[in-house]
Amino acid sequence: MPGVILFAILALVAILSAIGMLTSTNAVHAALFLVINLACIAVFFLGLSAPFLAMVQVTVYAGAIMVLFLFVIMLLGAERVPLSSRLRWQAPLAIALVLALLAVTLLVAFSPQVQGNLVNPRPVPPEAQGFGSPQAVGETLFARYLLPFQMVGLLLLVAMIGVVVLTKDERKPTGHISENAQASDRAA
Amino acid sequence: MLNETVFLVPTSYFVILSAVLFSIGVAGVLLRRNAILIFMSVELMLNAANLAFVAFARSLLDQGGQVFVFFVMTVAAAEVAIGLALIVAIFRSKRSTDIDELNSMEG
């Protein structure tokens, strides 16, 4: 029973912070609301026997990714994000579609076929002690999922190269080429 | 000990919460016109999916779900790095992060 009360409080905070992010007109406030939401999810992970993922969530998401977001927002000076849109008919249509999506998702989740297959969590049996600990997750990661792990490493390398290429200031070389082109035009 | 399970609540509670958070993320993508906020909404959707993964991993006592969440986080980190680099590159040429302004493919 204390679990249900804790779940209700955390779920409320998570949903309210998500709505706060959705409706805020300042990008920095939106990022901070998202940090609250990510922290709530981290607490859920902690309570769901996933301490390793909770720590990764805090360091990678609330740490690295949100710092990157805040850095870009402040670098660009793009804090003001007005709510208004040029397409007036879009907002009601979007809300209707989102509510339809939610209704369909819940309808499927509560259909007898799905509910019949859902297993409610029991206390961790003694033979599964250490479930979700860094050691256990690491053993699963390197034993059963070694190839996907290598692929993710490759993905990160490609992303890193892509970011370097994308943010490289290419005004100088193009200016140089166009100068050359103009010079050759004049010569001709 | 950290691996005490606090939330011995029915798995469907987590499915509902995950669905609600995912829907809020979808609403953010559809309603907001700012590229940075759209990215944040995508992060919210990924997190909602992660929550469902961890809840199912706990109820089935299968570590695979947690490993999958680990992969999702990695992909999200790569996606954010690339996306923010794109936003910075677009901001350099257009002086705006409003996606309504980006109606041409030319740089």
Boltz contact constraints between the chains, C-beta under 6 A:
constraints:
  - contact:
      token1: [A, 3]
      token2: [B, 6]
      max_distance: 6.0
  - contact:
      token1: [A, 3]
      token2: [B, 7]
      max_distance: 6.0
  - contact:
      token1: [A, 3]
      token2: [B, 8]
      max_distance: 6.0
  - contact:
      token1: [A, 3]
      token2: [B, 9]
      max_distance: 6.0
  - contact:
      token1: [A, 4]
      token2: [B, 9]
      max_distance: 6.0
  - contact:
      token1: [A, 7]
      token2: [B, 7]
      max_distance: 6.0
  - contact:
      token1: [A, 7]
      token2: [B, 9]
      max_distance: 6.0
  - contact:
      token1: [A, 11]
      token2: [B, 17]
      max_distance: 6.0
  - contact:
      token1: [A, 15]
      token2: [B, 20]
      max_distance: 6.0
  - contact:
      token1: [A, 18]
      token2: [B, 21]
      max_distance: 6.0
  - contact:
      token1: [A, 18]
      token2: [B, 24]
      max_distance: 6.0
  - contact:
      token1: [A, 18]
      token2: [B, 44]
      max_distance: 6.0
  - contact:
      token1: [A, 22]
      token2: [B, 24]
      max_distance: 6.0
  - contact:
      token1: [A, 22]
      token2: [B, 28]
      max_distance: 6.0
  - contact:
      token1: [A, 27]
      token2: [B, 36]
      max_distance: 6.0
  - contact:
      token1: [A, 30]
      token2: [B, 37]
      max_distance: 6.0
  - contact:
      token1: [A, 30]
      token2: [B, 40]
      max_distance: 6.0
  - contact:
      token1: [A, 34]
      token2: [B, 40]
      max_distance: 6.0
  - contact:
      token1: [A, 41]
      token2: [B, 47]
      max_distance: 6.0
  - contact:
      token1: [A, 41]
      token2: [B, 51]
      max_distance: 6.0
  - contact:
      token1: [A, 44]
      token2: [B, 51]
      max_distance: 6.0
  - contact:
      token1: [A, 45]
      token2: [B, 54]
      max_distance: 6.0
  - contact:
      token1: [A, 47]
      token2: [B, 6]
      max_distance: 6.0
  - contact:
      token1: [A, 47]
      token2: [B, 7]
      max_distance: 6.0
  - contact:
      token1: [A, 48]
      token2: [B, 7]
      max_distance: 6.0
  - contact:
      token1: [A, 48]
      token2: [B, 54]
      max_distance: 6.0
  - contact:
      token1: [A, 48]
      token2: [B, 58]
      max_distance: 6.0
  - contact:
      token1: [A, 49]
      token2: [B, 3]
      max_distance: 6.0
  - contact:
      token1: [A, 49]
      token2: [B, 5]
      max_distance: 6.0
  - contact:
      token1: [A, 49]
      token2: [B, 58]
      max_distance: 6.0
  - contact:
      token1: [A, 50]
      token2: [B, 54]
      max_distance: 6.0
  - contact:
      token1: [A, 50]
      token2: [B, 66]
      max_distance: 6.0
  - contact:
      token1: [A, 51]
      token2: [B, 2]
      max_distance: 6.0
  - contact:
      token1: [A, 53]
      token2: [B, 66]
      max_distance: 6.0
  - contact:
      token1: [A, 53]
      token2: [B, 69]
      max_distance: 6.0
  - contact:
      token1: [A, 60]
      token2: [B, 73]
      max_distance: 6.0
  - contact:
      token1: [A, 65]
      token2: [B, 80]
      max_distance: 6.0
  - contact:
      token1: [A, 68]
      token2: [B, 84]
      max_distance: 6.0
  - contact:
      token1: [A, 72]
      token2: [B, 84]
      max_distance: 6.0
  - contact:
      token1: [A, 76]
      token2: [B, 91]
      max_distance: 6.0
  - contact:
      token1: [A, 78]
      token2: [B, 97]
      max_distance: 6.0
  - contact:
      token1: [A, 81]
      token2: [B, 34]
      max_distance: 6.0
  - contact:
      token1: [A, 81]
      token2: [B, 37]
      max_distance: 6.0
  - contact:
      token1: [A, 85]
      token2: [B, 33]
      max_distance: 6.0
  - contact:
      token1: [A, 86]
      token2: [B, 100]
      max_distance: 6.0
  - contact:
      token1: [A, 94]
      token2: [B, 30]
      max_distance: 6.0
  - contact:
      token1: [A, 94]
      token2: [B, 31]
      max_distance: 6.0
  - contact:
      token1: [A, 98]
      token2: [B, 23]
      max_distance: 6.0
  - contact:
      token1: [A, 98]
      token2: [B, 26]
      max_distance: 6.0
  - contact:
      token1: [A, 98]
      token2: [B, 27]
      max_distance: 6.0
  - contact:
      token1: [A, 101]
      token2: [B, 23]
      max_distance: 6.0
  - contact:
      token1: [A, 102]
      token2: [B, 23]
      max_distance: 6.0
  - contact:
      token1: [A, 105]
      token2: [B, 19]
      max_distance: 6.0
  - contact:
      token1: [A, 106]
      token2: [B, 19]
      max_distance: 6.0
  - contact:
      token1: [A, 109]
      token2: [B, 15]
      max_distance: 6.0
  - contact:
      token1: [A, 118]
      token2: [B, 11]
      max_distance: 6.0
  - contact:
      token1: [A, 119]
      token2: [B, 59]
      max_distance: 6.0
  - contact:
      token1: [A, 119]
      token2: [B, 60]
      max_distance: 6.0
  - contact:
      token1: [A, 120]
      token2: [B, 10]
      max_distance: 6.0
  - contact:
      token1: [A, 120]
      token2: [B, 11]
      max_distance: 6.0
  - contact:
      token1: [A, 121]
      token2: [B, 8]
      max_distance: 6.0
  - contact:
      token1: [A, 121]
      token2: [B, 58]
      max_distance: 6.0
  - contact:
      token1: [A, 121]
      token2: [B, 59]
      max_distance: 6.0
  - contact:
      token1: [A, 128]
      token2: [B, 61]
      max_distance: 6.0
  - contact:
      token1: [A, 131]
      token2: [B, 3]
      max_distance: 6.0
  - contact:
      token1: [A, 132]
      token2: [B, 3]
      max_distance: 6.0
  - contact:
      token1: [A, 132]
      token2: [B, 66]
      max_distance: 6.0
  - contact:
      token1: [A, 133]
      token2: [B, 3]
      max_distance: 6.0
  - contact:
      token1: [A, 137]
      token2: [B, 66]
      max_distance: 6.0
  - contact:
      token1: [A, 140]
      token2: [B, 63]
      max_distance: 6.0
  - contact:
      token1: [A, 140]
      token2: [B, 67]
      max_distance: 6.0
  - contact:
      token1: [A, 141]
      token2: [B, 67]
      max_distance: 6.0
  - contact:
      token1: [A, 145]
      token2: [B, 67]
      max_distance: 6.0
  - contact:
      token1: [A, 152]
      token2: [B, 71]
      max_distance: 6.0
  - contact:
      token1: [A, 152]
      token2: [B, 74]
      max_distance: 6.0
  - contact:
      token1: [A, 155]
      token2: [B, 78]
      max_distance: 6.0
  - contact:
      token1: [A, 156]
      token2: [B, 78]
      max_distance: 6.0
  - contact:
      token1: [A, 159]
      token2: [B, 78]
      max_distance: 6.0
  - contact:
      token1: [A, 159]
      token2: [B, 81]
      max_distance: 6.0
  - contact:
      token1: [A, 159]
      token2: [B, 82]
      max_distance: 6.0
  - contact:
      token1: [A, 162]
      token2: [B, 82]
      max_distance: 6.0
  - contact:
      token1: [A, 163]
      token2: [B, 81]
      max_distance: 6.0
  - contact:
      token1: [A, 163]
      token2: [B, 85]
      max_distance: 6.0
  - contact:
      token1: [A, 166]
      token2: [B, 85]
      max_distance: 6.0
  - contact:
      token1: [A, 166]
      token2: [B, 89]
      max_distance: 6.0
  - contact:
      token1: [A, 167]
      token2: [B, 85]
      max_distance: 6.0
  - contact:
      token1: [A, 167]
      token2: [B, 88]
      max_distance: 6.0
